[in-house]
Each structure stands twice: as structure tokens, then as C-alpha cells.
């Protein structure tokens, strides 16, 4: 693997300085990090690639797929959601809190299917006003404290919001309150 050139390192340092962590824990600055980004030597416009709809790959050993009957029911829209979380009109912080609390309540009551209404992402460039929540939700779910309890995330059927919504399938609670 090659090292970064000086221009690439400056660009990376500028990008890294704009990142906000998902965790609410404050980050302690390191001695080697510079809190003020340096002026670029050669400004480079880096286009943001558009993201296709995808299934979240959660960081759990048994994460991944549902059985075929679940996938068929989800694709046909024949499954009824146990809970609906609508994020319209919320800020990023409010949406994160709503997802966390909604998943808490669904898990506590033994619900399995949650419809998360995010709204449609704006096509093309980076989200400006609309689509910020939709762009962040997959990463939020993968990094959340509920990730081990999520069996799968799928695009919702048209009758449940289609491309502007997601199904979150929670793992079944077995005896002893462990998830499988």
C-alpha cells in the first residue's frame, strides 16, 4: 500500500475535521490532530457517488438474511408492521433519538416488524435540505446499540412507503430474553 502525498494528506485532514461521530460521547483531541483545517494547495472537487438502495450489513455474526418466506412476504407487502416510525419534519438529532426510542419500545413489547419512514432521498448530489436522514439511516442502524437485535433491513413495499421507507426486522425474543 502506498503512502498519501502531501496534497492527499491535506485533503484527508480537511475531510476528517468535518466528521461528527454517531456517539454522543465527546471525543478527546489527540496531540497530533490540528483543529483548524489548512488551506488547500490545490482545491480538488470530489464528486459524491450516488448510493443505490441496499441492505445494511450489520456487524453481528448471524446477521444477513431472512428465510425465503420472510423475504417473499416483505416483497409482496403482505406483512403488517407492528410499529411505524415517521421521521418527516425531524432534524438529524431528533431522528436519531426517535429511532433509538422507537426501537427500544418495539423490542420491549416484543414487536418484530418496524416501518421506518425516512422520505425519499434527493437524487444526484449530496443531500442539501432533504434526504439527510435517508442518507444516514443505514449507518445509524449499523452503529446503534440495537444492531445485534436487528435481523435485517429491507426496502419497504409500495403500500408501506416504498423507496421512502424501510422495514426493520427485529430478532425474535426467545426464553431468557436473548435474541436469536
C-alpha positions in Angstrom: 0.0 0.0 0.0 1.3 3.4 -0.9 1.6 6.5 1.3 -0.5 9.6 0.8 1.0 12.5 -1.0 1.1 15.9 0.8 -1.9 17.1 -1.2 -3.8 13.9 -0.4 -3.0 14.1 3.3 -4.1 17.8 3.4 -7.4 16.8 1.7 -7.9 13.9 4.1 -7.2 16.1 7.1 -9.8 18.6 5.9 -12.4 15.9 5.4 -11.6 14.2 8.8 -12.0 17.6 10.5 -15.7 17.8 9.3 -16.8 14.4 10.6 -19.2 14.2 13.5 -19.3 10.9 15.5 -22.5 9.0 15.8 -21.7 8.5 19.5 -22.9 11.2 21.9 -19.6 10.7 23.9 -17.2 13.7 23.5 -14.0 12.9 21.6 -10.8 14.0 23.2 -8.5 15.6 20.7 -5.1 14.0 20.1 -1.9 15.9 20.2 -1.1 15.3 16.5 -4.5 16.5 15.2 -4.8 20.1 14.0 -8.2 21.6 15.0 -8.1 24.2 12.2 -8.1 22.8 8.7 -5.3 24.1 6.5 -5.9 26.0 3.3 -5.7 23.6 0.3 -2.7 23.8 -2.0 -4.8 22.6 -5.0 -8.5 22.5 -4.3 -10.0 19.4 -5.8 -13.7 18.9 -6.3 -14.5 15.3 -5.4 -18.0 14.2 -6.6 -20.1 12.2 -4.2 -21.2 8.9 -5.8 -24.9 8.2 -5.6 -25.9 5.3 -3.4 -28.2 2.5 -4.6 -30.8 1.0 -2.3 -29.1 -1.6 -0.2 -29.5 -3.9 2.7 -27.5 -3.0 5.8 -24.7 -5.4 6.6 -24.9 -5.4 10.4 -21.8 -6.2 12.5 -23.2 -9.3 14.1 -22.1 -12.9 13.4 -25.6 -14.2 12.4 -26.7 -11.0 10.6 -27.5 -11.1 6.9 -30.5 -12.8 5.5 -34.0 -13.8 6.5 -35.5 -17.0 5.3 -37.3 -17.1 2.0 -40.8 -16.8 3.4 -39.9 -13.6 5.2 -38.4 -12.1 2.1 -41.4 -13.1 0.0 -43.8 -11.5 2.5 -41.8 -8.3 2.6 -41.5 -8.0 -1.2 -45.2 -8.6 -1.7 -46.2 -6.2 1.1 -48.4 -8.9 2.7 -46.8 -8.4 6.1 -48.3 -5.9 8.5 -45.9 -3.7 10.5 -46.1 -3.8 14.3 -44.8 -0.2 14.6 -44.4 2.8 12.3 -41.7 5.4 12.9 -42.3 8.5 10.8 -39.2 10.8 10.7 -40.7 13.5 8.5 -40.0 17.0 9.7 -37.3 15.9 12.2 -33.8 17.2 12.4 -30.9 14.7 12.3 -30.6 14.7 16.1 -34.3 14.3 16.6 -34.4 11.5 14.1 -31.6 9.6 15.8 -33.4 10.0 19.1 -36.8 8.9 17.6 -35.2 5.8 16.0 -33.4 4.9 19.3 -36.6 5.3 21.4 -38.8 3.6 18.8 -36.6 0.5 18.6 -36.4 0.5 22.4 -40.2 0.4 22.6 -40.6 -2.2 19.9 -38.0 -4.5 21.5 -39.6 -4.1 24.9 -43.0 -5.0 23.6 -41.8 -8.0 21.5 -42.6 -6.4 18.2 -40.8 -7.8 15.1 -41.6 -5.5 12.1 -41.0 -1.8 12.2 -41.6 0.5 9.3 -39.2 3.5 9.3 -40.5 6.3 7.1 -37.5 8.5 6.1 -38.7 10.1 3.0 -37.1 9.8 -0.4 -33.5 10.8 -0.9 -32.9 13.6 -3.3 -31.2 12.1 -6.4 -27.9 13.4 -7.6 -25.5 15.4 -5.5 -25.1 15.4 -1.7 -28.2 16.0 0.4 -28.7 19.7 0.9 -32.1 20.1 2.6 -33.9 16.9 2.0 -32.5 13.4 2.2 -30.0 13.8 5.1 -31.9 11.3 7.3 -32.3 8.8 4.5 -28.5 9.1 3.7 -27.6 8.5 7.4 -30.1 5.9 8.5 -28.2 2.7 7.3 -25.1 3.8 9.1 -27.1 4.7 12.2 -28.7 1.3 12.4 -25.4 -0.5 11.9 -23.7 1.6 14.6 -26.6 1.7 17.1 -26.8 -0.2 20.4 -29.7 -2.1 18.8 -27.7 -3.5 15.9 -27.4 -7.0 17.5 -31.2 -7.1 17.8 -31.8 -6.2 14.2 -32.2 -9.3 11.9 -32.5 -7.4 8.6 -33.3 -4.0 7.0 -35.2 -4.1 3.7 -36.8 -1.5 1.4 -40.5 -1.2 2.1 -43.2 -2.3 -0.2 -45.1 0.5 -2.0 -48.1 0.1 0.3 -45.8 0.9 3.3 -44.0 3.8 1.7 -41.8 2.2 -1.0 -38.5 3.9 -1.6 -39.1 6.4 1.2 -39.4 3.7 3.9 -37.6 0.8 5.3 -38.6 -2.4 7.1 -36.5 -3.1 10.2 -37.0 -6.7 11.2 -36.1 -7.4 14.8 -34.8 -10.7 16.1 -37.3 -12.9 17.9 -37.0 -12.9 21.7 -36.5 -16.4 23.0 -36.9 -17.6 26.5 -34.5 -15.9 28.9 -34.7 -12.6 26.9 -31.8 -13.4 24.5 -32.1 -12.6 20.8 -31.6 -15.0 18.0 
